[in-house]
Structure formats: C-alpha cells, structure tokens
C-alpha cells in the first residue's frame, strides 16, 4: 500500500499463482512489468478484494477488461 506498482501484468490467484508464477521470468520473456498478487489459501472474494486494493493506487493492467 506504500508505493505504486503500475504493472502491465498482474498475477491473481491462490497459492499456486503465488508459488509458481515468477514475475521476473514473465518480465524477461514478455517484455512487460508484472507483479504477483497471489495469496495462500485465497478464495475468489479474497483475490477480488486484493485486486480492488491494488486499483486504489494503481492504473489497470494493460488489456484489463474489468
């Protein structure tokens, strides 16, 4: 909540997203700025709430349709 992230690609999901998606690999392979917002043990409501918090201080990721 302290800084702006303004990523091109946001990873959302449960612990699988958190533990298996490495933003540095996405960044180098796709030439984007990515950020992982995955949460261990998360339910869809938790993930949505985290994304809404992200959106309070950051622009929507490129191509976002929400």
mmJSON file of the N, C-alpha and C atoms, coordinates in Angstrom:
{"data_MODEL":{"atom_site":{
"group_PDB":["ATOM","ATOM","ATOM","ATOM","ATOM","ATOM","ATOM","ATOM","ATOM","ATOM","ATOM","ATOM","ATOM","ATOM","ATOM","ATOM","ATOM","ATOM","ATOM","ATOM","ATOM","ATOM","ATOM","ATOM","ATOM","ATOM","ATOM","ATOM","ATOM","ATOM","ATOM","ATOM","ATOM","ATOM","ATOM","ATOM","ATOM","ATOM","ATOM","ATOM","ATOM","ATOM","ATOM","ATOM","ATOM","ATOM","ATOM","ATOM","ATOM","ATOM","ATOM","ATOM","ATOM","ATOM","ATOM","ATOM","ATOM","ATOM","ATOM","ATOM","ATOM","ATOM","ATOM","ATOM","ATOM","ATOM","ATOM","ATOM","ATOM","ATOM","ATOM","ATOM","ATOM","ATOM","ATOM","ATOM","ATOM","ATOM","ATOM","ATOM","ATOM","ATOM","ATOM","ATOM","ATOM","ATOM","ATOM","ATOM","ATOM","ATOM","ATOM","ATOM","ATOM","ATOM","ATOM","ATOM","ATOM","ATOM","ATOM","ATOM","ATOM","ATOM","ATOM","ATOM","ATOM","ATOM","ATOM","ATOM","ATOM","ATOM","ATOM","ATOM","ATOM","ATOM","ATOM","ATOM","ATOM","ATOM","ATOM","ATOM","ATOM","ATOM","ATOM","ATOM","ATOM","ATOM","ATOM","ATOM","ATOM","ATOM","ATOM","ATOM","ATOM","ATOM","ATOM","ATOM","ATOM","ATOM","ATOM","ATOM","ATOM","ATOM","ATOM","ATOM","ATOM","ATOM","ATOM","ATOM","ATOM","ATOM","ATOM","ATOM","ATOM","ATOM","ATOM","ATOM","ATOM","ATOM","ATOM","ATOM","ATOM","ATOM","ATOM","ATOM","ATOM","ATOM","ATOM","ATOM","ATOM","ATOM","ATOM","ATOM","ATOM","ATOM","ATOM","ATOM","ATOM","ATOM","ATOM","ATOM","ATOM","ATOM","ATOM","ATOM","ATOM","ATOM","ATOM","ATOM","ATOM","ATOM","ATOM","ATOM","ATOM","ATOM","ATOM","ATOM","ATOM","ATOM"],
"id":[1,2,3,4,5,6,7,8,9,10,11,12,13,14,15,16,17,18,19,20,21,22,23,24,25,26,27,28,29,30,31,32,33,34,35,36,37,38,39,40,41,42,43,44,45,46,47,48,49,50,51,52,53,54,55,56,57,58,59,60,61,62,63,64,65,66,67,68,69,70,71,72,73,74,75,76,77,78,79,80,81,82,83,84,85,86,87,88,89,90,91,92,93,94,95,96,97,98,99,100,101,102,103,104,105,106,107,108,109,110,111,112,113,114,115,116,117,118,119,120,121,122,123,124,125,126,127,128,129,130,131,132,133,134,135,136,137,138,139,140,141,142,143,144,145,146,147,148,149,150,151,152,153,154,155,156,157,158,159,160,161,162,163,164,165,166,167,168,169,170,171,172,173,174,175,176,177,178,179,180,181,182,183,184,185,186,187,188,189,190,191,192,193,194,195,196,197,198],
"type_symbol":["N","C","C","N","C","C","N","C","C","N","C","C","N","C","C","N","C","C","N","C","C","N","C","C","N","C","C","N","C","C","N","C","C","N","C","C","N","C","C","N","C","C","N","C","C","N","C","C","N","C","C","N","C","C","N","C","C","N","C","C","N","C","C","N","C","C","N","C","C","N","C","C","N","C","C","N","C","C","N","C","C","N","C","C","N","C","C","N","C","C","N","C","C","N","C","C","N","C","C","N","C","C","N","C","C","N","C","C","N","C","C","N","C","C","N","C","C","N","C","C","N","C","C","N","C","C","N","C","C","N","C","C","N","C","C","N","C","C","N","C","C","N","C","C","N","C","C","N","C","C","N","C","C","N","C","C","N","C","C","N","C","C","N","C","C","N","C","C","N","C","C","N","C","C","N","C","C","N","C","C","N","C","C","N","C","C","N","C","C","N","C","C","N","C","C","N","C","C"],
"label_atom_id":["N","CA","C","N","CA","C","N","CA","C","N","CA","C","N","CA","C","N","CA","C","N","CA","C","N","CA","C","N","CA","C","N","CA","C","N","CA","C","N","CA","C","N","CA","C","N","CA","C","N","CA","C","N","CA","C","N","CA","C","N","CA","C","N","CA","C","N","CA","C","N","CA","C","N","CA","C","N","CA","C","N","CA","C","N","CA","C","N","CA","C","N","CA","C","N","CA","C","N","CA","C","N","CA","C","N","CA","C","N","CA","C","N","CA","C","N","CA","C","N","CA","C","N","CA","C","N","CA","C","N","CA","C","N","CA","C","N","CA","C","N","CA","C","N","CA","C","N","CA","C","N","CA","C","N","CA","C","N","CA","C","N","CA","C","N","CA","C","N","CA","C","N","CA","C","N","CA","C","N","CA","C","N","CA","C","N","CA","C","N","CA","C","N","CA","C","N","CA","C","N","CA","C","N","CA","C","N","CA","C","N","CA","C","N","CA","C","N","CA","C","N","CA","C","N","CA","C","N","CA","C"],
"label_alt_id":[null,null,null,null,null,null,null,null,null,null,null,null,null,null,null,null,null,null,null,null,null,null,null,null,null,null,null,null,null,null,null,null,null,null,null,null,null,null,null,null,null,null,null,null,null,null,null,null,null,null,null,null,null,null,null,null,null,null,null,null,null,null,null,null,null,null,null,null,null,null,null,null,null,null,null,null,null,null,null,null,null,null,null,null,null,null,null,null,null,null,null,null,null,null,null,null,null,null,null,null,null,null,null,null,null,null,null,null,null,null,null,null,null,null,null,null,null,null,null,null,null,null,null,null,null,null,null,null,null,null,null,null,null,null,null,null,null,null,null,null,null,null,null,null,null,null,null,null,null,null,null,null,null,null,null,null,null,null,null,null,null,null,null,null,null,null,null,null,null,null,null,null,null,null,null,null,null,null,null,null,null,null,null,null,null,null,null,null,null,null,null,null,null,null,null,null,null,null],
"label_comp_id":["UNK","UNK","UNK","UNK","UNK","UNK","UNK","UNK","UNK","UNK","UNK","UNK","UNK","UNK","UNK","UNK","UNK","UNK","UNK","UNK","UNK","UNK","UNK","UNK","UNK","UNK","UNK","UNK","UNK","UNK","UNK","UNK","UNK","UNK","UNK","UNK","UNK","UNK","UNK","UNK","UNK","UNK","UNK","UNK","UNK","UNK","UNK","UNK","UNK","UNK","UNK","UNK","UNK","UNK","UNK","UNK","UNK","UNK","UNK","UNK","UNK","UNK","UNK","UNK","UNK","UNK","UNK","UNK","UNK","UNK","UNK","UNK","UNK","UNK","UNK","UNK","UNK","UNK","UNK","UNK","UNK","UNK","UNK","UNK","UNK","UNK","UNK","UNK","UNK","UNK","UNK","UNK","UNK","UNK","UNK","UNK","UNK","UNK","UNK","UNK","UNK","UNK","UNK","UNK","UNK","UNK","UNK","UNK","UNK","UNK","UNK","UNK","UNK","UNK","UNK","UNK","UNK","UNK","UNK","UNK","UNK","UNK","UNK","UNK","UNK","UNK","UNK","UNK","UNK","UNK","UNK","UNK","UNK","UNK","UNK","UNK","UNK","UNK","UNK","UNK","UNK","UNK","UNK","UNK","UNK","UNK","UNK","UNK","UNK","UNK","UNK","UNK","UNK","UNK","UNK","UNK","UNK","UNK","UNK","UNK","UNK","UNK","UNK","UNK","UNK","UNK","UNK","UNK","UNK","UNK","UNK","UNK","UNK","UNK","UNK","UNK","UNK","UNK","UNK","UNK","UNK","UNK","UNK","UNK","UNK","UNK","UNK","UNK","UNK","UNK","UNK","UNK","UNK","UNK","UNK","UNK","UNK","UNK"],
"label_asym_id":["A","A","A","A","A","A","A","A","A","A","A","A","A","A","A","A","A","A","A","A","A","A","A","A","A","A","A","A","A","A","A","A","A","A","A","A","A","A","A","A","A","A","A","A","A","A","A","A","A","A","A","A","A","A","A","A","A","A","A","A","A","A","A","A","A","A","A","A","A","A","A","A","A","A","A","A","A","A","A","A","A","A","A","A","A","A","A","A","A","A","A","A","A","A","A","A","A","A","A","A","A","A","A","A","A","A","A","A","A","A","A","A","A","A","A","A","A","A","A","A","A","A","A","A","A","A","A","A","A","A","A","A","A","A","A","A","A","A","A","A","A","A","A","A","A","A","A","A","A","A","A","A","A","A","A","A","A","A","A","A","A","A","A","A","A","A","A","A","A","A","A","A","A","A","A","A","A","A","A","A","A","A","A","A","A","A","A","A","A","A","A","A","A","A","A","A","A","A"],
"label_entity_id":["1","1","1","1","1","1","1","1","1","1","1","1","1","1","1","1","1","1","1","1","1","1","1","1","1","1","1","1","1","1","1","1","1","1","1","1","1","1","1","1","1","1","1","1","1","1","1","1","1","1","1","1","1","1","1","1","1","1","1","1","1","1","1","1","1","1","1","1","1","1","1","1","1","1","1","1","1","1","1","1","1","1","1","1","1","1","1","1","1","1","1","1","1","1","1","1","1","1","1","1","1","1","1","1","1","1","1","1","1","1","1","1","1","1","1","1","1","1","1","1","1","1","1","1","1","1","1","1","1","1","1","1","1","1","1","1","1","1","1","1","1","1","1","1","1","1","1","1","1","1","1","1","1","1","1","1","1","1","1","1","1","1","1","1","1","1","1","1","1","1","1","1","1","1","1","1","1","1","1","1","1","1","1","1","1","1","1","1","1","1","1","1","1","1","1","1","1","1"],
"label_seq_id":[1,1,1,2,2,2,3,3,3,4,4,4,5,5,5,6,6,6,7,7,7,8,8,8,9,9,9,10,10,10,11,11,11,12,12,12,13,13,13,14,14,14,15,15,15,16,16,16,17,17,17,18,18,18,19,19,19,20,20,20,21,21,21,22,22,22,23,23,23,24,24,24,25,25,25,26,26,26,27,27,27,28,28,28,29,29,29,30,30,30,31,31,31,32,32,32,33,33,33,34,34,34,35,35,35,36,36,36,37,37,37,38,38,38,39,39,39,40,40,40,41,41,41,42,42,42,43,43,43,44,44,44,45,45,45,46,46,46,47,47,47,48,48,48,49,49,49,50,50,50,51,51,51,52,52,52,53,53,53,54,54,54,55,55,55,56,56,56,57,57,57,58,58,58,59,59,59,60,60,60,61,61,61,62,62,62,63,63,63,64,64,64,65,65,65,66,66,66],
"pdbx_PDB_ins_code":[null,null,null,null,null,null,null,null,null,null,null,null,null,null,null,null,null,null,null,null,null,null,null,null,null,null,null,null,null,null,null,null,null,null,null,null,null,null,null,null,null,null,null,null,null,null,null,null,null,null,null,null,null,null,null,null,null,null,null,null,null,null,null,null,null,null,null,null,null,null,null,null,null,null,null,null,null,null,null,null,null,null,null,null,null,null,null,null,null,null,null,null,null,null,null,null,null,null,null,null,null,null,null,null,null,null,null,null,null,null,null,null,null,null,null,null,null,null,null,null,null,null,null,null,null,null,null,null,null,null,null,null,null,null,null,null,null,null,null,null,null,null,null,null,null,null,null,null,null,null,null,null,null,null,null,null,null,null,null,null,null,null,null,null,null,null,null,null,null,null,null,null,null,null,null,null,null,null,null,null,null,null,null,null,null,null,null,null,null,null,null,null,null,null,null,null,null,null],
"Cartn_x":[0.811,0.0,0.854,2.166,3.002,3.344,3.645,4.115,3.164,3.303,2.556,3.31,2.57,3.163,3.042,1.843,1.558,2.16,1.797,2.293,1.461,2.08,1.376,0.604,1.082,0.502,0.42,-0.77,-0.984,-1.348,-0.666,-0.975,-1.887,-3.07,-4.041,-4.322,-4.608,-4.985,-4.587,-4.611,-4.309,-2.809,-2.46,-1.049,-0.359,-1.104,-0.474,0.062,-0.7,-0.223,0.944,0.808,1.843,3.173,3.133,4.353,4.9,4.087,4.525,4.72,4.267,4.439,5.505,6.582,7.701,7.691,7.405,7.323,8.594,9.75,10.997,11.065,10.56,10.552,9.556,8.358,7.38,7.941,8.572,9.116,10.132,11.045,12.086,11.546,10.6,10.072,9.1,8.313,7.258,7.519,8.619,8.952,7.824,7.372,6.339,6.816,6.067,6.281,5.163,5.501,4.471,4.631,3.552,3.538,2.626,3.053,2.294,1.504,0.17,-0.718,-1.36,-0.763,-1.302,-1.335,-2.286,-2.461,-2.607,-1.898,-2.026,-3.411,-4.081,-5.388,-6.501,-6.329,-7.299,-8.543,-9.649,-10.908,-11.12,-12.036,-12.246,-12.568,-13.293,-13.605,-12.344,-11.42,-10.158,-9.32,-9.269,-8.498,-9.079,-10.397,-11.054,-10.792,-10.842,-10.575,-9.138,-8.192,-6.796,-6.616,-7.289,-7.207,-7.81,-8.923,-9.544,-8.616,-7.904,-6.916,-5.794,-5.35,-4.335,-4.823,-6.066,-6.632,-6.825,-6.871,-6.993,-5.788,-4.611,-3.388,-2.682,-3.21,-2.521,-3.478,-2.919,-3.74,-4.072,-5.075,-5.443,-4.33,-4.06,-3.048,-3.461,-2.472,-2.801,-3.71,-4.729,-5.655,-6.692,-6.723,-7.691,-9.103,-10.02,-11.412,-12.364,-11.925,-12.791,-13.346],
"Cartn_y":[-1.205,0.0,1.268,1.155,2.343,2.932,2.083,2.554,2.156,2.843,2.452,1.339,0.398,-0.718,-0.489,-0.143,0.125,-0.922,-2.156,-3.255,-3.415,-3.981,-4.306,-5.608,-6.472,-7.801,-8.091,-8.407,-8.743,-10.219,-10.943,-12.346,-12.412,-12.965,-13.109,-14.585,-14.969,-16.35,-16.807,-18.108,-18.72,-18.99,-19.909,-20.22,-20.776,-21.385,-21.863,-20.684,-19.637,-18.438,-17.823,-17.752,-17.151,-17.892,-19.21,-20.008,-20.425,-20.404,-20.949,-19.919,-18.708,-17.663,-16.69,-16.588,-15.728,-14.484,-13.322,-12.105,-11.813,-12.094,-11.814,-12.605,-13.835,-14.647,-14.081,-13.697,-13.076,-11.795,-10.995,-9.719,-9.928,-10.873,-11.079,-11.757,-12.668,-13.395,-12.563,-11.718,-10.981,-9.48,-9.018,-7.581,-6.744,-7.16,-6.439,-6.207,-5.402,-5.256,-6.025,-7.079,-7.899,-7.858,-8.212,-8.235,-9.364,-10.121,-11.262,-10.87,-10.917,-10.632,-11.906,-13.071,-14.338,-14.392,-15.172,-15.297,-16.768,-17.191,-18.567,-18.772,-19.834,-20.179,-19.219,-18.501,-17.468,-18.037,-17.392,-17.655,-16.51,-16.667,-15.656,-14.282,-14.242,-12.948,-12.272,-13.067,-12.527,-11.959,-12.7,-12.275,-10.982,-10.926,-9.72,-8.514,-8.713,-7.626,-7.128,-8.034,-7.632,-6.837,-7.272,-6.532,-5.134,-5.028,-3.716,-2.796,-3.34,-2.539,-2.083,-2.985,-2.62,-1.449,-1.51,-0.494,0.858,0.898,2.189,3.082,2.485,3.269,3.066,2.209,1.877,1.892,2.096,2.023,0.561,0.349,-1.009,-1.592,-2.9,-3.519,-3.382,-3.351,-3.233,-4.388,-4.038,-5.057,-5.505,-4.893,-5.284,-4.969,-5.878,-5.68,-5.723,-5.355,-5.424,-4.073],
"Cartn_z":[0.0,0.0,0.0,0.186,0.266,-1.096,-2.055,-3.346,-4.466,-5.586,-6.768,-7.477,-8.045,-8.764,-10.269,-10.731,-12.142,-13.076,-12.866,-13.689,-14.953,-15.982,-17.217,-17.068,-16.193,-15.997,-14.497,-14.022,-12.611,-12.522,-11.652,-11.411,-10.191,-10.371,-9.291,-9.078,-7.849,-7.598,-6.217,-6.055,-4.759,-4.638,-3.756,-3.516,-4.759,-5.672,-6.914,-7.726,-7.82,-8.521,-7.755,-6.449,-5.606,-5.725,-5.702,-5.663,-7.022,-8.062,-9.342,-10.444,-10.249,-11.258,-10.756,-11.493,-11.107,-12.01,-11.432,-12.233,-13.042,-12.511,-13.244,-14.544,-14.534,-15.752,-16.756,-16.283,-17.177,-17.785,-16.952,-17.416,-18.533,-18.353,-19.358,-20.613,-20.463,-21.619,-22.437,-21.777,-22.463,-22.588,-22.047,-22.044,-21.441,-20.26,-19.52,-18.093,-17.355,-15.916,-15.241,-14.535,-13.89,-12.378,-11.696,-10.231,-9.784,-8.803,-8.319,-7.069,-7.172,-6.045,-5.503,-5.803,-5.326,-3.802,-3.272,-1.824,-1.453,-0.432,0.051,0.655,0.238,0.781,0.404,-0.674,-1.043,-1.707,-1.445,-2.143,-3.123,-4.035,-5.073,-4.482,-3.381,-2.748,-2.212,-1.679,-1.18,-2.324,-3.421,-4.587,-5.154,-5.257,-5.779,-4.876,-3.57,-2.62,-2.767,-2.945,-3.111,-4.406,-5.461,-6.723,-6.569,-5.866,-5.653,-4.858,-3.881,-3.146,-4.078,-4.945,-5.929,-6.785,-7.238,-8.125,-7.444,-6.123,-5.435,-5.699,-5.874,-6.031,-7.36,-8.228,-9.465,-10.645,-11.829,-13.038,-13.334,-14.143,-14.535,-15.397,-15.252,-16.118,-17.581,-18.489,-19.922,-20.349,-21.067,-21.565,-20.551,-19.379,-18.352,-18.823,-18.598,-19.026,-17.848,-16.687,-15.504,-15.175],
"occupancy":[1.0,1.0,1.0,1.0,1.0,1.0,1.0,1.0,1.0,1.0,1.0,1.0,1.0,1.0,1.0,1.0,1.0,1.0,1.0,1.0,1.0,1.0,1.0,1.0,1.0,1.0,1.0,1.0,1.0,1.0,1.0,1.0,1.0,1.0,1.0,1.0,1.0,1.0,1.0,1.0,1.0,1.0,1.0,1.0,1.0,1.0,1.0,1.0,1.0,1.0,1.0,1.0,1.0,1.0,1.0,1.0,1.0,1.0,1.0,1.0,1.0,1.0,1.0,1.0,1.0,1.0,1.0,1.0,1.0,1.0,1.0,1.0,1.0,1.0,1.0,1.0,1.0,1.0,1.0,1.0,1.0,1.0,1.0,1.0,1.0,1.0,1.0,1.0,1.0,1.0,1.0,1.0,1.0,1.0,1.0,1.0,1.0,1.0,1.0,1.0,1.0,1.0,1.0,1.0,1.0,1.0,1.0,1.0,1.0,1.0,1.0,1.0,1.0,1.0,1.0,1.0,1.0,1.0,1.0,1.0,1.0,1.0,1.0,1.0,1.0,1.0,1.0,1.0,1.0,1.0,1.0,1.0,1.0,1.0,1.0,1.0,1.0,1.0,1.0,1.0,1.0,1.0,1.0,1.0,1.0,1.0,1.0,1.0,1.0,1.0,1.0,1.0,1.0,1.0,1.0,1.0,1.0,1.0,1.0,1.0,1.0,1.0,1.0,1.0,1.0,1.0,1.0,1.0,1.0,1.0,1.0,1.0,1.0,1.0,1.0,1.0,1.0,1.0,1.0,1.0,1.0,1.0,1.0,1.0,1.0,1.0,1.0,1.0,1.0,1.0,1.0,1.0,1.0,1.0,1.0,1.0,1.0,1.0],
"B_iso_or_equiv":[0.0,0.0,0.0,0.0,0.0,0.0,0.0,0.0,0.0,0.0,0.0,0.0,0.0,0.0,0.0,0.0,0.0,0.0,0.0,0.0,0.0,0.0,0.0,0.0,0.0,0.0,0.0,0.0,0.0,0.0,0.0,0.0,0.0,0.0,0.0,0.0,0.0,0.0,0.0,0.0,0.0,0.0,0.0,0.0,0.0,0.0,0.0,0.0,0.0,0.0,0.0,0.0,0.0,0.0,0.0,0.0,0.0,0.0,0.0,0.0,0.0,0.0,0.0,0.0,0.0,0.0,0.0,0.0,0.0,0.0,0.0,0.0,0.0,0.0,0.0,0.0,0.0,0.0,0.0,0.0,0.0,0.0,0.0,0.0,0.0,0.0,0.0,0.0,0.0,0.0,0.0,0.0,0.0,0.0,0.0,0.0,0.0,0.0,0.0,0.0,0.0,0.0,0.0,0.0,0.0,0.0,0.0,0.0,0.0,0.0,0.0,0.0,0.0,0.0,0.0,0.0,0.0,0.0,0.0,0.0,0.0,0.0,0.0,0.0,0.0,0.0,0.0,0.0,0.0,0.0,0.0,0.0,0.0,0.0,0.0,0.0,0.0,0.0,0.0,0.0,0.0,0.0,0.0,0.0,0.0,0.0,0.0,0.0,0.0,0.0,0.0,0.0,0.0,0.0,0.0,0.0,0.0,0.0,0.0,0.0,0.0,0.0,0.0,0.0,0.0,0.0,0.0,0.0,0.0,0.0,0.0,0.0,0.0,0.0,0.0,0.0,0.0,0.0,0.0,0.0,0.0,0.0,0.0,0.0,0.0,0.0,0.0,0.0,0.0,0.0,0.0,0.0,0.0,0.0,0.0,0.0,0.0,0.0],
"pdbx_formal_charge":[null,null,null,null,null,null,null,null,null,null,null,null,null,null,null,null,null,null,null,null,null,null,null,null,null,null,null,null,null,null,null,null,null,null,null,null,null,null,null,null,null,null,null,null,null,null,null,null,null,null,null,null,null,null,null,null,null,null,null,null,null,null,null,null,null,null,null,null,null,null,null,null,null,null,null,null,null,null,null,null,null,null,null,null,null,null,null,null,null,null,null,null,null,null,null,null,null,null,null,null,null,null,null,null,null,null,null,null,null,null,null,null,null,null,null,null,null,null,null,null,null,null,null,null,null,null,null,null,null,null,null,null,null,null,null,null,null,null,null,null,null,null,null,null,null,null,null,null,null,null,null,null,null,null,null,null,null,null,null,null,null,null,null,null,null,null,null,null,null,null,null,null,null,null,null,null,null,null,null,null,null,null,null,null,null,null,null,null,null,null,null,null,null,null,null,null,null,null],
"auth_seq_id":[1,1,1,2,2,2,3,3,3,4,4,4,5,5,5,6,6,6,7,7,7,8,8,8,9,9,9,10,10,10,11,11,11,12,12,12,13,13,13,14,14,14,15,15,15,16,16,16,17,17,17,18,18,18,19,19,19,20,20,20,21,21,21,22,22,22,23,23,23,24,24,24,25,25,25,26,26,26,27,27,27,28,28,28,29,29,29,30,30,30,31,31,31,32,32,32,33,33,33,34,34,34,35,35,35,36,36,36,37,37,37,38,38,38,39,39,39,40,40,40,41,41,41,42,42,42,43,43,43,44,44,44,45,45,45,46,46,46,47,47,47,48,48,48,49,49,49,50,50,50,51,51,51,52,52,52,53,53,53,54,54,54,55,55,55,56,56,56,57,57,57,58,58,58,59,59,59,60,60,60,61,61,61,62,62,62,63,63,63,64,64,64,65,65,65,66,66,66],
"auth_comp_id":["UNK","UNK","UNK","UNK","UNK","UNK","UNK","UNK","UNK","UNK","UNK","UNK","UNK","UNK","UNK","UNK","UNK","UNK","UNK","UNK","UNK","UNK","UNK","UNK","UNK","UNK","UNK","UNK","UNK","UNK","UNK","UNK","UNK","UNK","UNK","UNK","UNK","UNK","UNK","UNK","UNK","UNK","UNK","UNK","UNK","UNK","UNK","UNK","UNK","UNK","UNK","UNK","UNK","UNK","UNK","UNK","UNK","UNK","UNK","UNK","UNK","UNK","UNK","UNK","UNK","UNK","UNK","UNK","UNK","UNK","UNK","UNK","UNK","UNK","UNK","UNK","UNK","UNK","UNK","UNK","UNK","UNK","UNK","UNK","UNK","UNK","UNK","UNK","UNK","UNK","UNK","UNK","UNK","UNK","UNK","UNK","UNK","UNK","UNK","UNK","UNK","UNK","UNK","UNK","UNK","UNK","UNK","UNK","UNK","UNK","UNK","UNK","UNK","UNK","UNK","UNK","UNK","UNK","UNK","UNK","UNK","UNK","UNK","UNK","UNK","UNK","UNK","UNK","UNK","UNK","UNK","UNK","UNK","UNK","UNK","UNK","UNK","UNK","UNK","UNK","UNK","UNK","UNK","UNK","UNK","UNK","UNK","UNK","UNK","UNK","UNK","UNK","UNK","UNK","UNK","UNK","UNK","UNK","UNK","UNK","UNK","UNK","UNK","UNK","UNK","UNK","UNK","UNK","UNK","UNK","UNK","UNK","UNK","UNK","UNK","UNK","UNK","UNK","UNK","UNK","UNK","UNK","UNK","UNK","UNK","UNK","UNK","UNK","UNK","UNK","UNK","UNK","UNK","UNK","UNK","UNK","UNK","UNK"],
"auth_asym_id":["A","A","A","A","A","A","A","A","A","A","A","A","A","A","A","A","A","A","A","A","A","A","A","A","A","A","A","A","A","A","A","A","A","A","A","A","A","A","A","A","A","A","A","A","A","A","A","A","A","A","A","A","A","A","A","A","A","A","A","A","A","A","A","A","A","A","A","A","A","A","A","A","A","A","A","A","A","A","A","A","A","A","A","A","A","A","A","A","A","A","A","A","A","A","A","A","A","A","A","A","A","A","A","A","A","A","A","A","A","A","A","A","A","A","A","A","A","A","A","A","A","A","A","A","A","A","A","A","A","A","A","A","A","A","A","A","A","A","A","A","A","A","A","A","A","A","A","A","A","A","A","A","A","A","A","A","A","A","A","A","A","A","A","A","A","A","A","A","A","A","A","A","A","A","A","A","A","A","A","A","A","A","A","A","A","A","A","A","A","A","A","A","A","A","A","A","A","A"],
"auth_atom_id":["N","CA","C","N","CA","C","N","CA","C","N","CA","C","N","CA","C","N","CA","C","N","CA","C","N","CA","C","N","CA","C","N","CA","C","N","CA","C","N","CA","C","N","CA","C","N","CA","C","N","CA","C","N","CA","C","N","CA","C","N","CA","C","N","CA","C","N","CA","C","N","CA","C","N","CA","C","N","CA","C","N","CA","C","N","CA","C","N","CA","C","N","CA","C","N","CA","C","N","CA","C","N","CA","C","N","CA","C","N","CA","C","N","CA","C","N","CA","C","N","CA","C","N","CA","C","N","CA","C","N","CA","C","N","CA","C","N","CA","C","N","CA","C","N","CA","C","N","CA","C","N","CA","C","N","CA","C","N","CA","C","N","CA","C","N","CA","C","N","CA","C","N","CA","C","N","CA","C","N","CA","C","N","CA","C","N","CA","C","N","CA","C","N","CA","C","N","CA","C","N","CA","C","N","CA","C","N","CA","C","N","CA","C","N","CA","C","N","CA","C","N","CA","C","N","CA","C","N","CA","C"],
"pdbx_PDB_model_num":[1,1,1,1,1,1,1,1,1,1,1,1,1,1,1,1,1,1,1,1,1,1,1,1,1,1,1,1,1,1,1,1,1,1,1,1,1,1,1,1,1,1,1,1,1,1,1,1,1,1,1,1,1,1,1,1,1,1,1,1,1,1,1,1,1,1,1,1,1,1,1,1,1,1,1,1,1,1,1,1,1,1,1,1,1,1,1,1,1,1,1,1,1,1,1,1,1,1,1,1,1,1,1,1,1,1,1,1,1,1,1,1,1,1,1,1,1,1,1,1,1,1,1,1,1,1,1,1,1,1,1,1,1,1,1,1,1,1,1,1,1,1,1,1,1,1,1,1,1,1,1,1,1,1,1,1,1,1,1,1,1,1,1,1,1,1,1,1,1,1,1,1,1,1,1,1,1,1,1,1,1,1,1,1,1,1,1,1,1,1,1,1,1,1,1,1,1,1]
}}}
